[in-house]
Amino acid sequence: MIDPQETRITAENAVLIGLATDKQTPEQVEEYLAELDFLANTAGIVTVKRFTQRLHRPDGKFHIGSGKLAEIKAWIEEKAPDACVIFDDELTPAQQRNIEKELARPVLDRPRLILDIFASRARTAHAKTQVELAQYEYMLPRLTKLWTHLERQRGGTGTRGGAGEKEIETDRRLVRDRISLLKNQLKDIDRQKQTQRGNRGKLVRVALVGYTNVGKSTLMNVLSKSDVFAENKLFATLDTTVRKVVLGNLPFLLSDTVGFIRKLPHQLIESFKSTLDETREADLLLHIVDISHPQFESQYNTVRQTLEEIGAGGKPVIVVFNKIDAYKAAPHDPHDLAPKREDQYTLEELEHTWMSRITHKDADNDEAIFISATRKDNIDALRELMYERVKAIHIARYPYEKDLLFRDWSVEEE
C-alpha cells in the first residue's frame, strides 16, 4: 500500500500558478499566490516564478489554457528544470495526471501542499491520526498516478483477489480499510476528548480562533503564562492546547486552536472534527486578527465564514486586532479625490471604523479591542474585557452558585 510519507514532494524550488476566473479579481489572485508562496516557504520550498491566467472558468483538461501551459513548460525547461509546479486551486485527479504528463515533473495543488505541511507539523498521536486520515482520503481518487507499474499483475497463492488482480485494485482496498480503521480510532479519541471536556466542571470555556499565523499562540502564552509553541510560520500549532486562566478571582479555561485558512481542504475539516469541537463548545470566542496584514479584512471574513460552516457561528465574540506595533498605513495622496482605501487608514481611523462596525452589527454579541501581544500593549484592557464577559456568562448560567467566583484560586491547578 502507498504510504503518504513516501509521496511527499521533496523539491527545493517551485513555480506557482494562479487562475483568475469571473469570481476572482486579478488582485485577489495575486493575494492568494502570496499566501501560497508563504505556504511553500513553510514547507521548505522556494518560489522561483509565479504565473497567472484569466479564464471565464477552469479548463477541464489542464485547469489553465493549453497555451499558458506550453509557456510555463518552456520557461521551466530553460530557467528551472528541477522545479515542481504548485497550483493555487484544487485539481481533479485527471487534471493533475494531464499536467504532470505534459510538464514531466511533480505537480501539487493547494490542498496537497497544506496536507504535507500538516503532516510535518503533527506531533501528538491524535494530530498524526487526523492528518493521516485526511491524506488517505485525498490520495484515494488519485492512486492511479502514484503507480508507475500499474500493468503488472499480482497473482499467485495467498493473494486476496486471486491471480490477475492489479496492484492498484489491491491498494484501493487497503486504503479504504486504512481509512475505516483511522475513522474508528478517531471516534475513540473523540469520545475520550468529550469525556475530558465534560470533566472540566463548571468553568467557562474561552477559545482563541483566527486565521493562521495571526498570533494566537503568542497571546495564549501572555494570557495563561504558559509556553505554547509559537513560530512565524503557517500552522505552527495543530493540537488544541487548554490552560486554566485566573483573572482576579475568576477562573476559566482558555484553548488555543488550529488556525483557519482560505481553501482549507475539506478532508482536514472533517478529520479535525474533535479539535474543532473545542471551538464549537466554547462559551466565548476570541477572534484574533492580524491588523498589520494587508488583507486582514479578507482573513476576518474567511474566519467568520468558517465558524458558520463548523457550527460555531452566533457565539459571543471579542474581536482582538493584534500586531498594532507592526501596522503601517499605505501612503495616501491628500490631493487624491478618491476615498481612502482601508489599508490607507491610520490605526486610529481603523479603530473607530471597525469598533463601530462590529458594535453596530451585533451590539449584544461582539466587541473589539486593539492590542500587541508581543509588546503587551493594551493587554490589561483585554484582560478586563475578558473578565467582564466571562463573569457575565458564569452568573447567567449559575445564578445561585457563585462559589467559583469567590474561591481562592491563588494556587493554580495544572
N, C-alpha and C positions, 0 to 999 in steps of 0.2 A: 504493500500500500504506500502511496505517496505521502511523505512526511512534509507538513507545511514548512518546517525549518529548512528542508532541502531545496525548497523552491524560492527562497528569499533572494532578492536581487542583490548582487554584490558589486554592481557597477559604481565607479567613483564619480563619473560625470553623467549629466542628463540634459536632454533637450525637452523643454516644457511646451505643451501645445494647448491652447485655449480656443474655444469656439463661441463666437457671439451670435446667438440666434435672435429672433424677434423678441424674445422675452428678456434679453440682456443687452445692456448698452456696452459700447467699447470700453468705457471707464470701469464698469463692473468687471469685465473680463480681465483687465489689467490688474484690478484689485485682487481678483481670485487667483491670478497667476503669481502675484506677490506672495500670497498666502501659501500657494503650492510650493513656491521657492523655499519658504520657511519650513514647510513640511519636509521637503527634500533635504534641506540642511540638517534638520533634526535626525533624519535617517542616515546622515553621513555622506550625502550626495551633493556635489557641487553643480550648480546650474551653469551651463556654458552658452545657452541660447534660448530665447523664447520666440515662439511663432503663434500668431493668432489669425483667424479667418472669420469672416462674417457670412453666414448662410441663413436662409429662412428656417431651415430645420436640419438636424444632423443627417449626414449621408448614411444610408443603410448599410453600405459595404465597408467604408473606411472611416465613418464618423465625420471626417473632413472631406473636402473635394479631392479627387484623384490628382488634379494639377498641383494643389498645395502639397499633397503627399510626395509627389515627384520632386518638388522644390526642396522639401525637407530632406529627402533622401540624398539629393545631390549635395546639399550643404554638409550633412553629416559625413558623407564619404570623403569630402575634401577637408573639413575642419575638425571633426571629432569622431573618428572611426571607432573609438572604444566607448562611445556614449550610449546609454539606454534612452528610451523615449517615455515620457510620462504625460498622460492626458489628464486634464483637469476634471473631466466628467467620467461617469461610469460607462465602460464599453461593454457591449454584448460579447459573449464568447466568440461568436462568428466574426465580429469586427476586430477583436483582438488577434484572432488567428490570421485574418486577411492582412492586417497591418504588419504583423511580425513576418509574414511570408514576403511581403513587399519590401520591407526595410532590412530584413535579415539580421535582426537584433532584438533584445528583450524589450517588451512594451508593457508598461504598467498603466493602470488607471488610478484615479484618486482614491477610491475605496481600498485598492490593494496596497497602496503606499501607506495609508492610515493603519491598515491591519498589520503591516510589517513593523510600524512604529510601536503599536500597542504590544506586539509580541516581544519587542526588545525591551519595553518598559515594564512588563509584568514581572512582579517579584513574588507575590504570595501564590499559594496553590489555588486560591479562589480566582484571582485575576488570570492566572495561566489557563485555568479551565475555561473561563469565559472567552478568552481570546482564541484558544484552540477551537472551540465550538464555532466561533464566527469565521475562522479561517477555513474550516472544513465545509461550512455552508457556502462560502464564497467559491471554494475550489470545485465543488461537486459538478456544476454545469460546465466547468472549464477543464475537466480531467483530460479530455482528448489531446489538447495542445501540450500537456505536460509529458506526454509519451513520445518517444522517437522510435519506438519499437512496437507499434500497435498491431502490426500484421503478424507478429509472432504468435503462435498458438500455444496455449497452455493445456497440456493433456497428460494422460497417464494416471496411474493408480494413486488414489488419495486426493485427487482434485475435486472440489465440491461440485463444480459444474460439469465434470467429465471431460473426455477428450474433445478438443476443438474449441474450448472456451477462450475467448480473447482475454488478455490481461486487463484491458480497460474495463471489461464487464465485471471481472473479479474485484477490481479496485473500487468500482462504483458501489458494489455491495458492501465491501469492507468500510468504505467511507460512511455509508448510511448506517452501518452498525455502530461505527465510532460516534457518529452524531447522536444516535439514540442513547448510547452509553453516557456521553457527556451531558446530555439533557437530563438524564436521571440523576447524575452526580450533582448538577446544579439545582435540581429540585430538592435534594437532600440538604444542600448548602442553604437554599432559600428558607427551608423550614428551620434550620439552625439559626439563621440570621433573624428570622421573625421571632423566634423564642428569645433571642438576645434583646431585641428591641422591646419585647413585651416585658422583660425582666428589669427594664430600666426605671420602673416605678412611675411616679407622677411628675417627673421632671419635664419641663417644656423643652421641645426639640427645635433647634435653630440650624438651618442648613445653608452653607455657603454654595452659591451656584454662580455660573457665569461662563463666558467664552474661555477657551483655553488660553493660558498664559496672560491672565489679567491680574494676577497677584493674590489668588485665593489662599494658597498655602502660606504665603508670607503674612497675610492678615490673620490666618489661623494661628500662626506662631505668636503674633503680637497679642492677640486676644486671650489665648489659652496658655501663654508662656511655655509652649512646647517646642519641639524641634522637628516638625513635619518637613520632609524633603521638599525644597523649593529650588527651581532652576529656571533660567530664562530660555526655556525650550517648550515646544508644544507637548502636551500630555505628560508633564513631569510626574503627575500623580494619577495613578489608576485606581488604587484602592481607597475606599472610603475610610477616613480617619475620624474617630469620635473622641472628643475630650469633654470633661466636665469643666465648666467655667463658672466662677462665682463673681458676680458684680454686687458690691455692697453686701447685703445679707441674702442675695437671691442667687441660687444655683440653677443652672440649666445645662443642657447638652448641646455642644456645637460640633457639627460634622462638616468635613471638607470632602467634596465630591469631585468626580471626574469632570473635566471641562467639556463644554459643547463646542461644536464647530460646524460650519456650513457643510452640507452634503455628507453628513456623518453616515457611514454605511449602515443600512438597516439591520444587517447581521449583528453589528455591535450593539445597537439599541436593544435588540431582543435578548442577546446573551448577557448584557449587563443589567438585566431587569432587577436583580436583587440589589445591585449597587444603587440604581435609580430609585429603589423603594425608600431609601433614606430621604430623598427629596420629596417623594410623594407623601410620606407620612410626617414630614416636618410641620410644626405649628407656625413657623415664621421663616421666611427666606431672606437671606442677604444676597441680593443680586449685585455681584461685583462687576464694574465696567471700567475698562482701561480708557480714561478720558484723554490720554495722550495719543491714542491710536487714531490715525486719520479717518478710519471708517468705524468709529466707535458706535455710531447710531445704528449702522447696519448690524454690527455684532449684538447690540442691545436687542434689536428686533428678532434676530435669529434665536437668541436665548428665550425670549418670551414665547416665540412660536414653538420651540422645542418643549418648553414647560407645558404648553397646552397639549401637545401631542402625547406626552407621557402621563397626562392626567394630574399635573401639578399646577394648572392654571387656577386663578382665583384665590390663591393663598395670600395672606398678608405678606407684604414685601417692603423691605428697606432697600432702596437702590443706592449702592455705595459707589460713587465715582472715585476711583483710585488713580494714583500716579499723577496727582496735580503738580508735583515737583517737576515732572517731565513734560508737562503740557506747553506747547508753543503754538501761538496763533499764526496762521498763514498770513503773509503780508496783504494789505488791502489799500488800494489807491483811494485816498479821500476824495479825489475828483471823479471817481467812477460812480455813475448814477445808478448802476445796478445794485440791488440789495446784497448785503454781505452773505457769503456762504457760511454755513455753520462752523467750518474749520477756520474761519477768519474772525470769529468772535473772541473777545478776551475771556479769561477764565470767569471774571465777574459776570459778564453777559451770559455765559453758558449756565452759571449757577442760577441766575434769575430765570432764564427761559426754561431750563429743564425742571427746576423745582416747581415752577408754575404749571408746566405741562403735566407733570406726574400728579401733583395735587389736584389739578382740575379734572384729570382723567378719573381718579378714584380717591376722593378725599378721605374716605374712611379706611382705605386699604394700604395705599402706597405712600412712602415718604422718601426723600432724597437727602443725601449728605455727601460732601466732597472731602476727600482725605488723601493722605500719602502714607501707605503702610510702612514703607522703608524709612521715611523720616519721622513717622508717627505724628504727622500733622493732623490735628482735629480728631485724634483717636479718643480723647476724653469725651468729646461731644458725641462720638459714635457710641461709646460705652453708655452714656446717659440715655441716649435714644433707645438702645437695645434694652436697657434696664426697664424703662417705662413700658415698652411693648411687651416684654416677657412677663413683667408683673401683671399687666392688664389681662394677658392670656391666662395666667395662673389663677387669678382671682375670679375671672369669669367661669373657669372650669371647676374650681374648687372653692366656692364662696364661703363654705363653712369649715374649710380645712386650711388654715393659714399657717400651720406649724412649720411647713417647709420654708416659709418666708422669714421666720424668726429663729430658726435653728442656728446654732453656732457652727458655721462652715469654715472656720479659720484653718482647720486641717483638712485639706482636700483629699478625697479618695482617689485611688488610681483607677 
